[in-house]
């Protein structure tokens, strides 16, 4: 059995997240369909994590196991990209040890959340437009508190299948440019809807509707 890692990116606008679902189209379903068609084998693709509906991935990894080795990797990637929609791009495909796992071998994951501070039609699908001025200094003070905790039940959807709501966050910070606010958060794992919930709460701090210390109470 041969295990392959596949490196890809996708625009999640037209997908209901990465995970395959019975009643909605997903990135995993689209990729599986095209790979099975090309390799003429039935197999399961495992992703490095799950993304929610509408979330994009700049660097995502998945793996699959097949019975025979793939010949001509460059040509294979080119053909696969031609079969896939424009919203999914394959960057690399490489053979790994069978013990390697895109989900469990990953040491960290990073999300970025973009807020446009000016109306911009070219950023419509890739940022949240918010024109009022936000207090970025207080938002960063609150974000620093995330590094002090591991239990993030308060930022998770209820009744999920996860065994624990503990996450080890190593970085959480807002950066400001002329037209954009960018929130970057890195952790060993994330809970379902966790990043959106954190960002939404930090925006309440930035609007002055929540004090910095009240953010700690939410955690």
N, CA, C and O of each residue as an XYZ file, in Angstrom:
876
protein
N       0.842     -1.191      0.000
C       0.000      0.000      0.000
C       0.884      1.250      0.000
O       1.870      1.322      0.734
N       0.522      2.226     -0.826
C       1.298      3.454     -0.948
C       0.474      4.627     -0.412
O      -0.692      4.795     -0.767
N       1.098      5.432      0.446
C       0.416      6.600      1.008
C       0.973      7.871      0.382
O       2.186      8.077      0.325
N       0.057      8.722     -0.088
C       0.439      9.987     -0.714
C      -0.131     11.163      0.063
O      -1.289     11.157      0.480
N       0.717     12.174      0.245
C       0.271     13.474      0.740
C      -0.019     14.352     -0.469
O       0.714     14.325     -1.458
N      -1.079     15.122     -0.384
C      -1.422     16.050     -1.453
C      -1.573     17.449     -0.860
O      -2.309     17.649      0.106
N      -0.872     18.407     -1.448
C      -0.913     19.797     -0.996
C      -1.824     20.577     -1.934
O      -1.644     20.530     -3.151
N      -2.799     21.294     -1.381
C      -3.775     21.997     -2.203
C      -4.218     23.304     -1.569
O      -3.906     23.596     -0.414
N      -4.949     24.077     -2.347
C      -5.580     25.300     -1.872
C      -6.964     25.362     -2.487
O      -7.205     24.792     -3.551
N      -7.880     26.059     -1.814
C      -9.217     26.186     -2.393
C      -9.941     27.451     -1.934
O      -9.741     27.958     -0.830
N     -10.783     27.926     -2.833
C     -11.730     28.998     -2.544
C     -13.000     28.321     -2.051
O     -13.679     27.634     -2.814
N     -13.318     28.512     -0.793
C     -14.439     27.794     -0.193
C     -15.802     28.407     -0.411
O     -16.783     27.943      0.171
N     -15.892     29.444     -1.239
C     -17.164     30.163     -1.414
C     -18.311     29.250     -1.852
O     -19.440     29.409     -1.389
N     -18.028     28.308     -2.731
C     -19.070     27.457     -3.301
C     -19.162     26.091     -2.634
O     -19.861     25.206     -3.128
N     -18.458     25.910     -1.509
C     -18.452     24.615     -0.846
C     -18.966     24.720      0.586
O     -18.855     25.764      1.228
N     -19.529     23.618      1.069
C     -19.973     23.541      2.467
C     -18.836     22.964      3.312
O     -19.007     21.975      4.024
N     -17.681     23.606      3.211
C     -16.517     23.178      3.973
C     -15.760     22.044      3.307
O     -16.073     21.639      2.188
N     -14.759     21.539      4.014
C     -13.946     20.438      3.499
C     -14.674     19.108      3.592
O     -14.669     18.333      2.636
N     -15.304     18.831      4.740
C     -15.805     17.494      5.062
C     -16.930     17.032      4.146
O     -17.852     17.791      3.845
N     -16.844     15.784      3.709
C     -17.872     15.182      2.872
C     -19.190     15.082      3.640
O     -19.213     14.691      4.807
N     -20.292     15.443      2.963
C     -21.613     15.436      3.584
C     -22.620     14.807      2.627
O     -22.419     14.793      1.413
N     -23.712     14.282      3.200
C     -24.724     13.607      2.390
C     -25.542     14.574      1.536
O     -25.925     14.249      0.412
N     -25.804     15.756      2.073
C     -26.743     16.657      1.405
C     -26.124     17.989      0.969
O     -26.845     18.955      0.718
N     -24.794     18.042      0.877
C     -24.149     19.294      0.478
C     -22.819     18.980     -0.201
O     -22.187     17.961      0.078
N     -22.409     19.872     -1.093
C     -21.165     19.654     -1.838
C     -19.972     20.162     -1.030
O     -20.028     21.238     -0.434
N     -18.892     19.376     -1.015
C     -17.710     19.720     -0.229
C     -16.453     19.564     -1.063
O     -16.471     18.943     -2.125
N     -15.349     20.139     -0.567
C     -14.062     20.022     -1.249
C     -13.603     18.570     -1.253
O     -13.094     18.083     -2.263
N     -13.777     17.881     -0.140
C     -13.369     16.483     -0.048
C     -14.099     15.631     -1.084
O     -13.490     14.769     -1.718
N     -15.394     15.863     -1.260
C     -16.174     15.094     -2.236
C     -15.696     15.357     -3.655
O     -15.572     14.430     -4.455
N     -15.425     16.628     -3.970
C     -14.967     16.994     -5.315
C     -13.611     16.372     -5.621
O     -13.404     15.825     -6.704
N     -12.697     16.457     -4.674
C     -11.355     15.916     -4.872
C     -11.378     14.389     -4.964
O     -10.695     13.802     -5.803
N     -12.159     13.759     -4.105
C     -12.263     12.298     -4.123
C     -12.792     11.805     -5.464
O     -12.262     10.854     -6.038
N     -13.825     12.450     -5.951
C     -14.429     12.041     -7.227
C     -13.405     12.061     -8.359
O     -13.328     11.117     -9.146
N     -12.618     13.135     -8.442
C     -11.661     13.271     -9.542
C     -10.475     12.315     -9.380
O      -9.992     11.763    -10.369
N     -10.002     12.115     -8.154
C      -8.874     11.205     -7.930
C      -9.269      9.754     -8.209
O      -8.506      9.009     -8.824
N     -10.439      9.360     -7.765
C     -10.911      7.996     -8.014
C     -11.069      7.761     -9.515
O     -10.757      6.682    -10.019
N     -11.553      8.770    -10.214
C     -11.708      8.665    -11.668
C     -10.358      8.459    -12.351
O     -10.245      7.648    -13.271
N      -9.338      9.186    -11.908
C      -8.022      9.096    -12.534
C      -7.279      7.822    -12.151
O      -6.626      7.205    -12.993
N      -7.376      7.425    -10.879
C      -6.590      6.291    -10.391
C      -7.328      4.961    -10.523
O      -6.735      3.891    -10.388
N      -8.633      5.049    -10.788
C      -9.450      3.845    -10.976
C      -9.380      2.911     -9.769
O      -9.310      1.690     -9.904
N      -9.401      3.527     -8.581
C      -9.451      2.808     -7.310
C     -10.402      3.530     -6.384
O     -10.535      4.752     -6.455
N     -11.066      2.784     -5.512
C     -11.885      3.408     -4.471
C     -11.044      3.557     -3.209
O     -10.422      2.597     -2.753
N     -11.027      4.751     -2.655
C     -10.259      4.985     -1.433
C     -10.830      6.195     -0.717
O     -11.653      6.934     -1.258
N     -10.371      6.378      0.518
C     -10.840      7.489      1.354
C      -9.734      8.524      1.488
O      -8.585      8.169      1.749
N     -10.063      9.790      1.315
C      -9.098     10.885      1.478
C      -9.253     11.478      2.876
O     -10.364     11.800      3.297
N      -8.156     11.620      3.584
C      -8.162     12.178      4.937
C      -7.557     13.578      4.902
O      -6.439     13.759      4.419
N      -8.287     14.566      5.411
C      -7.789     15.934      5.446
C      -7.084     16.258      6.742
O      -7.265     15.566      7.744
N      -6.271     17.319      6.728
C      -5.538     17.729      7.931
C      -6.450     18.369      8.966
O      -6.040     18.585     10.107
N      -7.676     18.673      8.578
C      -8.640     19.266      9.491
C      -9.932     19.527      8.750
O     -10.095     19.124      7.598
N     -10.854     20.206      9.422
C     -12.125     20.566      8.791
C     -12.191     22.080      8.666
O     -11.712     22.801      9.540
N     -12.783     22.558      7.584
C     -13.065     23.984      7.466
C     -14.568     24.161      7.336
O     -15.250     23.328      6.738
N     -15.082     25.247      7.896
C     -16.512     25.521      7.846
C     -16.930     26.002      6.465
O     -16.091     26.286      5.610
N     -18.229     26.090      6.262
C     -18.781     26.591      5.008
C     -18.234     27.979      4.693
O     -18.251     28.870      5.542
N     -17.746     28.156      3.458
C     -17.259     29.467      3.030
C     -15.842     29.791      3.439
O     -15.322     30.840      3.058
N     -15.193     28.917      4.209
C     -13.814     29.164      4.628
C     -12.863     28.711      3.526
O     -13.060     27.659      2.919
N     -11.838     29.508      3.274
C     -10.863     29.215      2.226
C      -9.610     28.597      2.841
O      -9.350     28.753      4.034
N      -8.844     27.899      2.020
C      -7.591     27.303      2.483
C      -6.465     27.688      1.535
O      -6.524     27.392      0.342
N      -5.451     28.340      2.060
C      -4.286     28.726      1.264
C      -3.277     27.585      1.184
O      -2.590     27.424      0.175
N      -3.191     26.794      2.255
C      -2.272     25.653      2.276
C      -2.915     24.543      3.101
O      -2.935     24.594      4.331
N      -3.438     23.546      2.404
C      -4.173     22.453      3.033
C      -3.539     21.134      2.603
O      -3.052     21.010      1.479
N      -3.546     20.147      3.506
C      -2.958     18.847      3.194
C      -3.984     17.736      3.409
O      -4.809     17.794      4.320
N      -3.910     16.736      2.553
C      -4.734     15.544      2.691
C      -3.891     14.344      2.302
O      -2.845     14.494      1.671
N      -4.345     13.138      2.680
C      -3.607     11.940      2.256
C      -4.573     10.835      1.853
O      -5.739     10.828      2.247
N      -4.062      9.912      1.066
C      -4.844      8.758      0.637
C      -3.908      7.591      0.394
O      -2.717      7.777      0.141
N      -4.459      6.373      0.473
C      -3.699      5.144      0.262
C      -4.186      4.438     -0.995
O      -5.390      4.293     -1.206
N      -3.246      3.998     -1.829
C      -3.595      3.274     -3.049
C      -2.693      2.049     -3.207
O      -1.669      1.928     -2.533
N      -3.080      1.162     -4.089
C      -2.384     -0.118     -4.236
C      -1.129     -0.050     -5.092
O      -0.245     -0.896     -4.962
N      -1.041      0.947     -5.964
C       0.121      1.032     -6.848
C       0.689      2.451     -6.844
O      -0.025      3.418     -6.575
N       1.973      2.559     -7.144
C       2.656      3.859     -7.134
C       2.260      4.678     -8.359
O       2.055      4.134     -9.445
N       2.155      5.988     -8.169
C       1.785      6.899     -9.255
C       3.024      7.245    -10.068
O       4.036      7.674     -9.513
N       2.948      7.063    -11.366
C       4.045      7.400    -12.266
C       3.831      8.794    -12.864
O       2.704      9.174    -13.182
N       4.923      9.552    -13.012
C       4.828     10.875    -13.632
C       4.016     11.855    -12.812
O       2.941     12.288    -13.228
N       4.535     12.203    -11.644
C       3.806     13.045    -10.692
C       3.419     14.401    -11.299
O       2.284     14.850    -11.137
N       4.361     15.053    -11.998
C       4.079     16.382    -12.562
C       2.918     16.329    -13.553
O       2.023     17.173    -13.520
N       2.942     15.332    -14.428
C       1.864     15.186    -15.408
C       0.548     14.845    -14.718
O      -0.523     15.287    -15.135
N       0.650     14.055    -13.660
C      -0.559     13.678    -12.924
C      -1.208     14.909    -12.281
O      -2.427     15.074    -12.336
N      -0.384     15.769    -11.672
C      -0.902     16.991    -11.046
C      -1.540     17.898    -12.093
O      -2.606     18.470    -11.867
N      -0.882     18.021    -13.231
C      -1.416     18.862    -14.313
C      -2.786     18.359    -14.766
O      -3.710     19.150    -14.953
N      -2.914     17.059    -14.938
C      -4.176     16.479    -15.395
C      -5.256     16.625    -14.330
O      -6.404     16.945    -14.641
N      -4.883     16.389    -13.066
C      -5.836     16.520    -11.969
C      -6.367     17.949    -11.870
O      -7.565     18.159    -11.678
N      -5.472     18.931    -12.000
C      -5.901     20.337    -11.968
C      -6.855     20.668    -13.111
O      -7.755     21.492    -12.952
N      -6.661     20.030    -14.256
C      -7.542     20.283    -15.398
C      -8.935     19.705    -15.173
O      -9.909     20.210    -15.733
N      -9.043     18.650    -14.360
C     -10.328     18.030    -14.050
C     -11.077     18.790    -12.954
O     -12.307     18.846    -12.953
N     -10.325     19.369    -12.030
C     -10.930     20.052    -10.886
C     -11.456     21.432    -11.276
O     -10.974     22.017    -12.246
N     -12.431     21.963    -10.545
C     -12.905     23.331    -10.806
C     -11.817     24.348    -10.494
O     -10.844     24.036     -9.808
N     -11.984     25.556    -10.995
C     -10.980     26.603    -10.795
C     -10.806     26.962     -9.323
O      -9.786     27.536     -8.940
N     -11.779     26.632     -8.511
C     -11.734     26.972     -7.087
C     -10.833     26.048     -6.270
O     -10.596     26.308     -5.090
N     -10.321     24.961     -6.885
C      -9.411     24.039     -6.193
C      -8.122     23.919     -6.992
O      -8.160     23.668     -8.197
N      -6.982     24.096     -6.332
C      -5.679     23.995     -6.995
C      -4.797     22.993     -6.267
O      -4.652     23.054     -5.046
N      -4.205     22.066     -7.023
C      -3.267     21.098     -6.463
C      -1.852     21.612     -6.694
O      -1.482     21.929     -7.825
N      -1.058     21.697     -5.622
C       0.300     22.209     -5.712
C       1.357     21.103     -5.738
O       2.375     21.220     -6.419
N       1.102     20.029     -4.987
C       2.130     18.998     -4.885
C       1.502     17.669     -4.487
O       0.416     17.624     -3.910
N       2.206     16.595     -4.806
C       1.779     15.245     -4.475
C       3.037     14.433     -4.234
O       3.903     14.372     -5.107
N       3.161     13.806     -3.066
C       4.400     13.083     -2.792
C       4.161     11.886     -1.879
O       3.256     11.882     -1.044
N       4.989     10.887     -2.062
C       4.922      9.637     -1.322
C       5.497      9.836      0.079
O       6.523     10.496      0.243
N       4.833      9.262      1.096
C       5.298      9.375      2.485
C       5.247      7.999      3.138
O       4.672      7.056      2.593
N       5.866      7.901      4.328
C       5.769      6.676      5.115
C       4.318      6.441      5.520
O       3.566      7.397      5.712
N       3.926      5.199      5.648
C       2.550      4.872      5.991
C       2.148      5.337      7.392
O       0.962      5.412      7.711
N       3.145      5.646      8.224
C       2.836      6.137      9.572
C       2.455      7.620      9.572
O       1.863      8.113     10.532
N       2.796      8.322      8.497
C       2.480      9.754      8.420
C       0.982      9.950      8.221
O       0.339      9.201      7.486
N       0.428     10.979      8.892
C      -1.006     11.236      8.861
C      -1.214     12.745      8.803
O      -0.685     13.476      9.641
N      -1.977     13.214      7.825
C      -2.115     14.663      7.662
C      -2.801     15.330      8.852
O      -2.554     16.503      9.135
N      -3.645     14.600      9.538
C      -4.324     15.183     10.692
C      -3.530     15.009     11.985
O      -3.282     15.978     12.702
N      -3.137     13.776     12.277
C      -2.512     13.488     13.567
C      -1.021     13.795     13.607
O      -0.462     13.950     14.692
N      -0.368     13.885     12.463
C       1.054     14.215     12.432
C       1.293     15.727     12.405
O       2.421     16.181     12.602
N       0.254     16.492     12.167
C       0.399     17.953     12.097
C       0.722     18.520     13.480
O       0.092     18.159     14.474
N       1.707     19.409     13.526
C       2.123     19.999     14.795
C       1.352     21.272     15.126
O       1.178     21.612     16.296
N       0.890     21.974     14.091
C       0.129     23.197     14.334
C      -0.713     23.537     13.105
O      -0.502     23.008     12.013
N      -1.672     24.437     13.321
C      -2.536     24.926     12.250
C      -2.698     26.428     12.430
O      -2.715     26.922     13.558
N      -2.815     27.147     11.337
C      -2.938     28.604     11.405
C      -4.141     29.071     10.605
O      -4.345     28.656      9.465
N      -4.930     29.934     11.216
C      -6.043     30.600     10.537
C      -5.747     32.098     10.467
O      -5.142     32.676     11.370
N      -6.189     32.697      9.380
C      -6.151     34.154      9.254
C      -7.563     34.647      8.961
O      -8.277     34.063      8.147
N      -7.954     35.714      9.622
C      -9.266     36.315      9.400
C      -9.043     37.762      8.945
O      -8.365     38.540      9.616
N      -9.625     38.105      7.792
C      -9.384     39.415      7.176
C     -10.616     40.318      7.305
O     -11.739     39.910      7.011
N     -10.377     41.537      7.747
C     -11.433     42.546      7.829
C     -11.051     43.721      6.938
O     -10.015     44.351      7.150
N     -11.874     44.015      5.953
C     -11.651     45.178      5.085
C     -12.215     46.419      5.762
O     -13.383     46.449      6.151
N     -11.382     47.433      5.899
C     -11.827     48.677      6.529
C     -12.291     49.700      5.490
O     -12.710     50.803      5.842
N     -12.216     49.326      4.207
C     -12.764     50.133      3.118
C     -13.514     49.212      2.165
O     -13.156     48.045      2.003
N     -14.548     49.741      1.541
C     -15.285     48.926      0.572
C     -14.375     48.621     -0.615
O     -13.801     49.523     -1.224
N     -14.255     47.323     -0.933
C     -13.371     46.896     -2.003
C     -13.984     45.676     -2.688
O     -14.037     44.601     -2.091
N     -14.451     45.824     -3.939
C     -15.118     44.710     -4.621
C     -14.200     43.524     -4.873
O     -14.682     42.405     -5.051
N     -12.881     43.744     -4.891
C     -11.946     42.662     -5.167
C     -11.637     41.815     -3.923
O     -10.983     40.777     -4.018
N     -12.111     42.267     -2.773
C     -11.904     41.522     -1.539
C     -13.218     41.021     -0.948
O     -13.258     40.553      0.190
N     -14.277     41.121     -1.721
C     -15.615     40.803     -1.236
C     -15.726     39.369     -0.716
O     -16.330     39.133      0.330
N     -15.145     38.416     -1.441
C     -15.278     37.003     -1.058
C     -14.239     36.543     -0.050
O     -14.325     35.428      0.465
N     -13.251     37.396      0.238
C     -12.133     36.946      1.056
C     -11.915     37.791      2.304
O     -10.866     37.699      2.941
N     -12.886     38.604      2.653
C     -12.754     39.401      3.873
C     -14.133     39.813      4.362
O     -15.120     39.756      3.628
N     -14.171     40.227      5.617
C     -15.394     40.736      6.227
C     -15.317     42.254      6.198
O     -14.393     42.839      6.763
N     -16.270     42.893      5.551
C     -16.235     44.347      5.424
C     -16.820     44.989      6.679
O     -17.976     44.758      7.031
N     -16.004     45.792      7.340
C     -16.429     46.475      8.556
C     -15.796     47.857      8.560
O     -14.587     47.986      8.751
N     -16.603     48.892      8.350
C     -16.073     50.238      8.143
C     -15.813     51.037      9.422
O     -14.857     51.812      9.449
N     -16.619     50.888     10.492
C     -16.354     51.678     11.706
C     -14.973     51.391     12.300
O     -14.451     50.285     12.158
N     -14.395     52.368     12.950
C     -13.066     52.233     13.540
C     -13.109     51.292     14.735
O     -14.002     51.380     15.577
N     -12.133     50.391     14.797
C     -12.028     49.448     15.898
C     -10.795     49.751     16.742
O      -9.785     50.224     16.222
N     -10.877     49.483     18.027
C      -9.752     49.681     18.945
C      -8.852     48.444     18.882
O      -9.035     47.492     19.640
N      -7.890     48.471     17.980
C      -7.029     47.308     17.760
C      -6.155     47.028     18.985
O      -5.845     45.872     19.276
N      -5.761     48.075     19.697
C      -4.916     47.889     20.881
C      -5.631     47.030     21.920
O      -5.038     46.099     22.464
N      -6.884     47.330     22.197
C      -7.641     46.546     23.173
C      -7.955     45.146     22.637
O      -8.003     44.182     23.401
N      -8.163     45.040     21.341
C      -8.408     43.727     20.743
C      -7.195     42.823     20.928
O      -7.343     41.625     21.167
N      -6.006     43.387     20.817
C      -4.790     42.599     21.014
C      -4.556     42.262     22.482
O      -4.025     41.199     22.805
N      -4.952     43.168     23.364
C      -4.853     42.864     24.798
C      -5.723     41.666     25.144
O      -5.320     40.784     25.901
N      -6.928     41.651     24.573
C      -7.837     40.533     24.815
C      -7.311     39.254     24.164
O      -7.382     38.174     24.750
N      -6.782     39.389     22.944
C      -6.274     38.215     22.217
C      -5.126     37.548     22.961
O      -4.984     36.326     22.915
N      -4.305     38.337     23.647
C      -3.180     37.779     24.408
C      -3.655     36.828     25.499
O      -2.943     35.897     25.876
N      -4.865     37.068     26.005
C      -5.402     36.220     27.075
C      -5.640     34.792     26.598
O      -5.628     33.856     27.398
N      -5.855     34.628     25.301
C      -6.118     33.293     24.759
C      -4.956     32.335     25.031
O      -5.157     31.130     25.179
N      -3.742     32.883     25.094
C      -2.556     32.058     25.306
C      -2.454     31.533     26.735
O      -1.642     30.652     27.017
N      -3.283     32.078     27.646
C      -3.237     31.679     29.055
C      -4.131     30.478     29.350
O      -4.063     29.907     30.438
N      -4.971     30.092     28.386
C      -5.972     29.059     28.646
C      -5.858     27.911     27.646
O      -5.236     28.046     26.592
N      -6.464     26.790     27.992
C      -6.512     25.638     27.087
C      -7.940     25.168     26.815
O      -8.199     24.574     25.768
N      -8.861     25.420     27.726
C     -10.250     24.974     27.546
C     -11.043     26.084     26.848
O     -11.247     27.161     27.409
N     -11.484     25.805     25.621
C     -12.199     26.817     24.836
C     -13.625     26.381     24.498
O     -14.122     26.605     23.395
N     -14.259     25.755     25.479
C     -15.654     25.334     25.325
C     -16.554     26.517     24.986
O     -17.507     26.375     24.219
N     -16.256     27.677     25.553
C     -17.091     28.865     25.341
C     -17.055     29.366     23.908
O     -17.924     30.143     23.511
N     -16.072     28.944     23.119
C     -15.971     29.360     21.728
C     -16.254     28.210     20.758
O     -15.945     28.302     19.570
N     -16.838     27.139     21.269
C     -17.112     25.976     20.427
C     -18.606     25.775     20.258
O     -19.391     26.125     21.140
N     -18.999     25.209     19.123
C     -20.382     24.789     18.943
C     -20.675     23.637     19.900
O     -19.803     22.817     20.190
N     -21.914     23.588     20.384
C     -22.298     22.531     21.306
C     -22.570     21.226     20.558
O     -22.856     21.225     19.361
N     -22.474     20.123     21.291
C     -22.846     18.789     20.793
C     -22.031     18.374     19.570
O     -22.570     17.799     18.625
N     -20.731     18.668     19.591
C     -19.843     18.195     18.526
C     -19.273     16.840     18.927
O     -19.490     16.387     20.051
N     -18.552     16.193     18.027
C     -18.043     14.847     18.267
C     -16.631     14.834     18.855
O     -16.030     13.767     18.982
N     -16.096     15.993     19.214
C     -14.743     16.048     19.762
C     -14.708     15.491     21.185
O     -15.650     15.668     21.958
N     -13.608     14.817     21.514
C     -13.469     14.215     22.835
C     -13.080     15.246     23.890
O     -13.361     15.066     25.075
N     -12.429     16.327     23.455
C     -11.993     17.368     24.378
C     -12.077     18.727     23.701
O     -11.954     18.831     22.481
N     -12.287     19.763     24.496
C     -12.324     21.134     23.983
C     -11.033     21.880     24.313
O     -10.993     23.110     24.271
N      -9.989     21.140     24.639
C      -8.704     21.751     24.966
C      -7.892     22.011     23.699
O      -7.780     21.144     22.832
N      -7.330     23.207     23.604
C      -6.474     23.593     22.486
C      -5.303     24.395     23.046
O      -5.461     25.162     23.996
N      -4.145     24.212     22.456
C      -2.943     24.939     22.879
C      -2.660     26.036     21.859
O      -2.075     25.773     20.808
N      -3.073     27.263     22.164
C      -2.882     28.398     21.260
C      -1.501     29.005     21.508
O      -1.172     29.356     22.641
N      -0.704     29.127     20.462
C       0.656     29.658     20.594
C       0.793     31.073     20.039
O       1.777     31.753     20.327
N      -0.177     31.526     19.248
C      -0.100     32.869     18.670
C      -1.512     33.378     18.393
O      -2.349     32.643     17.869
N      -1.773     34.630     18.744
C      -3.062     35.260     18.457
C      -2.856     36.770     18.431
O      -2.637     37.380     19.477
N      -2.923     37.381     17.251
C      -2.597     38.802     17.154
C      -3.282     39.446     15.951
O      -3.441     38.831     14.897
N      -3.681     40.703     16.144
C      -4.214     41.542     15.063
C      -3.101     42.412     14.499
O      -2.282     42.950     15.244
N      -3.077     42.546     13.169
C      -2.155     43.464     12.496
C      -2.969     44.380     11.598
O      -3.947     43.960     10.981
N      -2.546     45.645     11.534
C      -3.322     46.669     10.834
C      -2.535     47.239      9.659
O      -1.365     47.593      9.800
N      -3.190     47.325      8.489
C      -2.632     48.002      7.323
C      -3.575     49.138      6.950
O      -4.521     49.429      7.682
N      -3.322     49.777      5.817
C      -4.137     50.916      5.419
C      -5.603     50.548      5.191
O      -6.495     51.322      5.539
N      -5.858     49.377      4.612
C      -7.219     48.997      4.263
C      -7.659     47.679      4.889
O      -8.736     47.176      4.569
N      -6.847     47.117      5.770
C      -7.144     45.766      6.225
C      -6.705     45.531      7.667
O      -5.665     46.019      8.108
N      -7.528     44.771      8.386
C      -7.146     44.221      9.682
C      -7.014     42.716      9.498
O      -7.903     42.075      8.938
N      -5.908     42.150      9.968
C      -5.678     40.719      9.801
C      -5.443     40.089     11.170
O      -4.542     40.489     11.907
N      -6.269     39.098     11.497
C      -6.101     38.366     12.745
C      -5.475     37.014     12.418
O      -6.014     36.254     11.615
N      -4.339     36.717     13.040
C      -3.649     35.447     12.827
C      -3.642     34.667     14.127
O      -3.250     35.187     15.172
N      -4.078     33.413     14.058
C      -4.118     32.574     15.253
C      -3.566     31.186     14.913
O      -3.952     30.577     13.915
N      -2.661     30.703     15.761
C      -2.022     29.404     15.567
C      -2.233     28.546     16.808
O      -2.093     29.021     17.935
N      -2.571     27.276     16.591
C      -2.773     26.344     17.693
C      -2.504     24.933     17.215
O      -2.369     24.683     16.017
N      -2.427     24.006     18.172
C      -2.243     22.603     17.787
C      -3.511     22.041     17.152
O      -3.443     21.123     16.336
N      -4.672     22.592     17.526
C      -5.955     22.181     16.962
C      -6.980     23.281     17.209
O      -6.770     24.153     18.052
N      -8.084     23.238     16.477
C      -9.166     24.191     16.670
C     -10.489     23.446     16.758
O     -10.652     22.370     16.182
N     -11.421     24.027     17.480
C     -12.758     23.464     17.589
C     -13.642     24.010     16.475
O     -13.309     25.010     15.839
N     -14.756     23.352     16.250
C     -15.676     23.775     15.203
C     -16.207     25.177     15.497
O     -16.721     25.438     16.585
N     -16.082     26.063     14.534
C     -16.569     27.449     14.613
C     -15.776     28.299     15.612
O     -16.166     29.430     15.906
N     -14.672     27.764     16.131
C     -13.922     28.433     17.200
C     -13.339     29.777     16.755
O     -13.469     30.775     17.465
N     -12.700     29.805     15.588
C     -12.045     31.039     15.150
C     -13.070     32.137     14.885
O     -12.863     33.286     15.275
N     -14.162     31.795     14.230
C     -15.209     32.797     13.971
C     -15.775     33.355     15.268
O     -16.026     34.554     15.379
N     -15.974     32.476     16.253
C     -16.523     32.922     17.534
C     -15.542     33.842     18.256
O     -15.943     34.847     18.844
N     -14.249     33.492     18.209
C     -13.236     34.344     18.839
C     -13.181     35.700     18.154
O     -13.165     36.733     18.824
N     -13.152     35.708     16.826
C     -13.079     36.966     16.086
C     -14.296     37.839     16.366
O     -14.163     39.042     16.591
N     -15.471     37.240     16.353
C     -16.691     38.008     16.625
C     -16.676     38.641     17.999
O     -17.125     39.775     18.164
N     -16.159     37.918     18.999
C     -16.089     38.447     20.361
C     -15.030     39.539     20.463
O     -15.235     40.533     21.160
N     -13.903     39.368     19.781
C     -12.856     40.399     19.789
C     -13.339     41.676     19.105
O     -12.940     42.774     19.494
N     -14.187     41.544     18.098
C     -14.754     42.730     17.448
C     -15.634     43.500     18.439
O     -15.660     44.731     18.417
N     -16.351     42.781     19.303
C     -17.151     43.447     20.337
C     -16.253     44.267     21.267
O     -16.625     45.351     21.715
N     -15.053     43.721     21.549
C     -14.075     44.485     22.342
C     -13.624     45.713     21.559
O     -13.533     46.807     22.116
N     -13.343     45.535     20.278
C     -12.885     46.640     19.442
C     -13.911     47.737     19.275
O     -13.557     48.904     19.103
N     -15.189     47.371     19.325
C     -16.269     48.370     19.217
C     -16.538     49.064     20.543
O     -17.292     50.036     20.592
N     -15.934     48.579     21.613
C     -16.160     49.167     22.931
C     -17.391     48.634     23.625
O     -17.776     49.151     24.674
N     -18.020     47.617     23.070
C     -19.221     47.042     23.675
C     -18.873     45.989     24.727
O     -19.738     45.555     25.488
N     -17.611     45.584     24.767
C     -17.139     44.632     25.770
C     -15.785     45.095     26.281
O     -14.914     45.460     25.492
N     -15.603     45.082     27.582
C     -14.316     45.441     28.158
C     -13.331     44.283     28.003
O     -13.728     43.128     27.848
N     -12.037     44.614     28.048
C     -11.002     43.606     27.894
C     -11.150     42.518     28.946
O     -11.043     41.334     28.629
N     -11.393     42.899     30.181
C     -11.523     41.916     31.254
C     -12.774     41.060     31.096
O     -12.811     39.920     31.559
N     -13.797     41.607     30.444
C     -14.998     40.815     30.200
C     -14.723     39.686     29.199
O     -15.383     38.648     29.221
N     -13.739     39.909     28.325
C     -13.342     38.857     27.397
C     -12.800     37.659     28.167
O     -13.045     36.509     27.804
N     -12.064     37.944     29.229
C     -11.528     36.853     30.067
C     -12.686     36.069     30.706
O     -12.612     34.846     30.831
N     -13.740     36.764     31.105
C     -14.884     36.083     31.710
C     -15.572     35.164     30.716
O     -16.091     34.112     31.091
N     -15.577     35.564     29.434
C     -16.175     34.727     28.406
C     -15.405     33.411     28.288
O     -16.003     32.343     28.168
N     -14.083     33.497     28.324
C     -13.252     32.292     28.252
C     -13.558     31.384     29.451
O     -12.965     30.313     29.582
